[in-house]
Structures are given as structure tokens and as C-alpha cells.
Amino acid sequence: MNEEPAHPAVIEMRDAQVTALRDPSHLVLEHVNWSVLPGEFWVVAGPQHAGKSDLLLHAAGLLTPADGTCRVFGCDTAEFDETHITERLKIGFTFTDGKLFNQFTIAENIALPLRYHRNLQDTETARTVEGLLELLELKPYAGSTPGNVAGVWRQRAALARALALQPELLLLDNPSAGLTARHRQWLVTFLERLWRGHEFFGGRPMTIVLTTDDLHPWRHSQPKFAALHEGRFAVLGAWGGAEFVRNWTVQELLAEAVVGDDVRSGGGNLMGK
């Protein structure tokens, strides 16, 4: 008799055919087989237009595969409707450009999930928002609208909004894009704290999946890696493993990072010290 796994996958894709958000008739990734277990940290790398955003939207249940299956918290995303609101609220998602509401302040944007999904008193909502503003160093911008705040802080505000409901699964679409070195380092450190269990969220480890077209910020971290190349999804394992080193996408992205480092610093080797 087959027994159910002790820790069922948070995300489970089987032979999934991933389509594009902009054109559902266009297949961007074929035959994706991928499992994300509770407490794992994944970095999915790929060049621009490789299908990273579309894959993440499928993993969030916002898009459904043209064929094959995708399950999130055990629910088939083809049936991921209002009856699965409990599972949906376990997911936090950030878009590359943040997608904040320009008519609201930064603090009001962060408060939206709490006001919409939690029956809280105003004082409770304000206390949670205040804590998130402090945690993500956003207090100086709390009363500003997104259009009056630099992009790096808009991205942090989007992250704060995604964390407002204390999700079990955090999905981030290219979160390091456009960040300075200081902000990239802050992001890497913060996400690792979330993954291991941040005290602000009760010390509970968080499952994290992010996409990137720049592997440079993640070279000293400990996630599992996957790569997208020419319509295919490949699990690579840890940084520096055999599959990681051989993968063509990885070689391209690391080569681009080396060129970028050379331009900025007049030399250097990403794979060195």
C-alpha cells in the first residue's frame, strides 16, 4: 500500500506545459517536473523572456498549465477558486515592478491585504503595518505615494505587502533587478532570515521561490537552483554542483556577470574569491 508523503510538496508540477500570460496560446516551457517541499529555498535562473514570470504565476495558481498538472498546497490549480481561499492566503507574491497602487500611500498599500482578508480592528492593522515598515526600513516613506519613492523602496514595499498575511510560501519575481549592491545584500540577508525563521513571524521557516536573470547576488547563499533554457526547465541542485556548472544558462548568466564586474571594477573573477 502506498503511503502519503510525510511532508507533501508545497508546489508540485507534473509534465506541466507553461503558457505565457500575454498570450495563453504560446507555450513558454514544456514538460516541467518540479517539487518544492516545505522549508525549501529555490532560485530559478534564466535570461530575459525565458518564461520566469510565467512559471512563477503558474506556481502561485494565477495561471494554469495548458496540459499536465500543477498543485499548490495539494490543490490542483485548475480548480484554485474562491473555495480554496485558505490555501491562496498562504501565498505571498511580489511582481518585478511591485504593482503598488499609486493612489495609496506606502503604508496604505501594505495594509490592503490585512483590511481585505482579516477582520482586524484599525489599531491591530496599524500595529502590524508599523512593524512591517520598521522591519523593511520603510518608515521614512510610509506617508508617500509610490510615484514619489525610488524604485528600490517600492520593491521593499511590495515585499512588505506580500508578507502582511505571514505567508507560508513566498514567491518573488526577479526581486534583485535594478538594486544597488547595498540593497541586493540587504535582500539576500533578509530572505535568508525568512527562510530560516524570522523572529518577526514567530520563528517559523518560510518556503521561498524566486526568479532571477542575475546569479551574482546568490553565489554565497544556500538555495536549490533551477534554470530555464530554450523552453526547458532543469533542476540543478546546489551552487557549484555538477549539473549547475554544466548548465548552459548558468554559464551564460555567470559570463554576463563577469563582464559586468569587469566593467565596474576594471577586472575580477566572479568564480574566484
C-alpha positions in Angstrom: 0.0 0.0 0.0 1.3 3.4 -1.0 1.6 5.9 1.9 1.2 9.6 1.6 4.5 11.5 2.0 5.1 12.9 5.5 5.7 16.4 4.1 3.7 16.8 0.9 5.1 19.3 -1.6 4.1 23.0 -1.4 4.4 23.2 -5.2 4.1 20.1 -7.4 4.3 20.3 -11.2 4.0 17.2 -13.3 4.6 17.3 -17.0 3.2 20.9 -16.9 3.0 22.9 -20.1 3.6 26.5 -19.1 1.9 29.2 -21.2 2.5 33.0 -21.4 0.4 35.5 -19.5 0.4 37.8 -22.5 -0.6 35.1 -25.0 -2.1 31.9 -23.5 -1.7 30.1 -26.8 2.1 30.5 -26.6 3.9 27.7 -24.8 7.0 29.0 -23.0 8.1 25.9 -21.0 7.4 22.3 -21.8 7.1 19.2 -19.6 8.0 20.9 -16.3 8.5 18.4 -13.5 9.3 20.1 -10.2 8.6 19.7 -6.5 9.1 22.3 -3.8 9.0 20.9 -0.3 8.1 22.9 2.8 11.0 25.0 4.1 13.0 24.9 0.8 14.6 27.9 -0.8 14.8 27.9 -4.6 16.4 30.2 -7.1 15.2 29.8 -10.7 17.6 31.4 -13.2 17.1 32.3 -16.8 17.7 35.1 -19.3 15.1 37.7 -20.1 12.0 36.3 -21.8 12.8 32.7 -20.8 9.5 32.3 -19.0 10.5 33.0 -15.4 7.5 35.2 -14.6 5.1 32.8 -16.3 6.5 29.9 -14.4 6.1 31.8 -11.1 2.5 32.8 -12.0 1.7 29.1 -12.5 3.4 28.2 -9.2 1.1 30.8 -7.5 -2.0 29.4 -9.1 -2.6 32.6 -11.0 -2.2 30.8 -14.3 -3.0 27.1 -15.1 -0.9 24.8 -17.4 -2.1 24.1 -20.9 -1.5 20.4 -20.1 -0.1 18.4 -17.2 -0.8 19.4 -13.6 0.2 22.0 -11.0 -0.7 21.6 -7.4 -0.2 24.2 -4.7 -0.6 23.1 -1.1 -2.2 19.9 -2.5 -4.8 21.8 -4.6 -5.0 21.4 -8.3 -4.6 25.0 -9.6 -7.1 24.2 -12.4 -9.7 24.3 -9.6 -8.0 27.0 -7.5 -11.0 29.2 -6.9 -12.7 31.0 -4.0 -13.3 27.7 -2.2 -9.6 27.5 -1.8 -9.1 30.9 -0.2 -7.3 29.3 2.8 -4.6 27.9 0.6 -4.5 31.1 -1.5 -3.8 33.2 1.5 -0.8 31.0 2.4 1.0 32.5 -0.7 2.8 35.8 -0.8 3.8 37.1 -4.3 5.9 40.1 -5.5 6.0 41.3 -9.1 9.2 42.7 -10.6 7.8 46.2 -10.7 5.9 45.9 -7.4 2.5 46.7 -8.8 1.6 49.1 -5.9 -1.5 51.2 -6.1 -0.4 54.8 -6.9 -3.5 56.4 -5.3 -2.5 54.9 -1.9 0.5 55.7 0.3 3.2 53.1 1.0 1.6 52.3 4.4 -1.9 52.0 2.9 -0.6 49.6 0.2 0.9 47.4 2.9 -2.3 47.5 4.9 -4.5 46.4 1.9 -4.3 42.6 2.5 -5.0 43.0 6.2 -8.0 45.2 5.5 -9.3 42.9 2.8 -8.7 39.5 4.3 -8.5 39.9 8.1 -11.3 41.1 10.4 -9.0 43.3 12.5 -9.5 46.4 14.4 -7.9 49.5 12.9 -5.4 49.6 15.8 -4.3 46.0 15.1 -3.9 46.7 11.4 -1.9 49.9 12.2 0.3 48.0 14.6 1.1 45.3 12.1 1.8 47.8 9.3 4.1 49.8 11.7 6.0 46.6 12.4 6.5 45.8 8.7 7.5 49.4 7.9 10.2 49.2 10.6 11.3 45.7 9.6 11.8 46.7 6.0 13.2 50.2 6.8 10.3 51.9 5.1 9.1 54.2 7.9 10.5 57.4 6.2 8.3 56.6 3.2 5.1 55.5 5.0 3.1 58.6 4.0 4.4 58.9 0.5 2.7 57.6 -2.6 4.7 55.1 -4.8 5.3 57.6 -7.5 7.3 59.7 -5.1 9.5 56.9 -3.9 12.6 55.4 -5.5 12.2 52.0 -7.2 14.3 50.1 -4.6 11.9 51.3 -1.8 8.8 50.5 -3.9 10.2 46.9 -4.2 10.6 46.7 -0.5 7.0 48.0 0.0 5.8 45.3 -2.3 7.7 42.7 -0.3 6.2 44.1 2.9 2.7 43.8 1.4 3.4 40.2 0.4 4.4 39.5 4.0 1.5 41.2 5.7 -0.5 38.0 6.0 2.5 36.0 7.1 2.5 33.5 4.2 3.9 30.0 4.3 5.1 30.3 0.7 6.8 33.5 -0.7 7.2 33.8 -4.5 9.4 36.7 -5.8 9.7 37.6 -9.4 13.3 38.8 -10.1 13.5 40.7 -6.8 17.1 41.8 -7.2 16.5 43.5 -10.5 17.7 47.1 -10.5 19.1 47.0 -7.0 22.3 48.6 -5.9 24.9 46.4 -4.2 23.8 47.5 -0.8 20.2 46.8 -1.4 21.0 43.4 -3.0 22.9 42.4 0.1 20.1 43.5 2.3 17.6 41.5 0.2 19.8 38.3 0.3 20.3 38.6 4.1 16.6 39.3 4.7 15.3 36.4 2.6 17.7 34.0 4.3 16.4 35.1 7.7 12.8 34.5 6.4 13.8 31.1 5.1 15.5 30.0 8.4 12.7 31.5 10.5 12.5 35.3 11.2 11.5 36.3 14.8 9.0 38.8 13.4 7.0 35.9 12.0 7.3 33.7 15.1 10.5 32.0 14.0 8.6 29.8 11.5 10.7 28.9 8.5 9.3 30.2 5.2 9.3 28.4 1.8 10.8 30.7 -0.8 11.0 30.6 -4.6 12.5 33.5 -6.6 13.4 34.0 -10.2 16.5 35.9 -11.4 18.4 36.8 -14.5 21.5 37.6 -12.4 23.0 34.8 -10.3 25.7 37.1 -8.9 23.8 38.0 -5.7 23.1 34.4 -4.8 26.5 32.9 -5.1 27.2 32.7 -1.4 23.6 31.6 -0.4 22.4 28.1 0.1 19.3 27.6 -2.0 18.5 24.9 -4.6 18.9 26.1 -8.1 17.0 25.5 -11.3 17.4 27.0 -14.8 15.3 27.8 -17.9 16.8 27.4 -21.3 15.0 27.2 -24.7 11.7 26.1 -23.3 13.1 23.6 -20.8 13.2 23.6 -17.0 16.2 21.9 -15.4 16.8 21.2 -11.7 20.5 21.9 -10.9 20.8 21.3 -7.2 23.3 23.3 -5.1 25.7 26.1 -6.3 28.8 24.6 -7.8 27.3 21.1 -8.3 27.9 19.1 -11.4 24.6 20.0 -13.1 24.9 23.6 -12.0 28.4 24.0 -13.6 27.5 22.2 -16.8 24.2 24.1 -17.4 24.3 26.4 -20.4 22.0 29.0 -18.9 24.3 29.2 -15.8 27.4 29.6 -17.9 25.7 32.4 -19.9 24.5 34.3 -16.8 27.8 33.9 -15.0 29.7 35.1 -18.0 27.4 38.2 -18.2 28.0 38.9 -14.5 31.8 38.6 -15.0 31.6 41.1 -17.9 29.6 43.4 -15.7 32.0 43.1 -12.8 35.0 43.9 -15.1 33.3 47.0 -16.5 32.6 48.2 -12.9 35.8 47.3 -11.3 38.4 47.0 -14.1 38.8 43.3 -13.6 37.9 40.4 -11.4 36.6 36.9 -11.5 33.1 36.0 -10.2 34.1 32.4 -9.6 37.1 33.4 -7.6 37.3 34.6 -4.1 
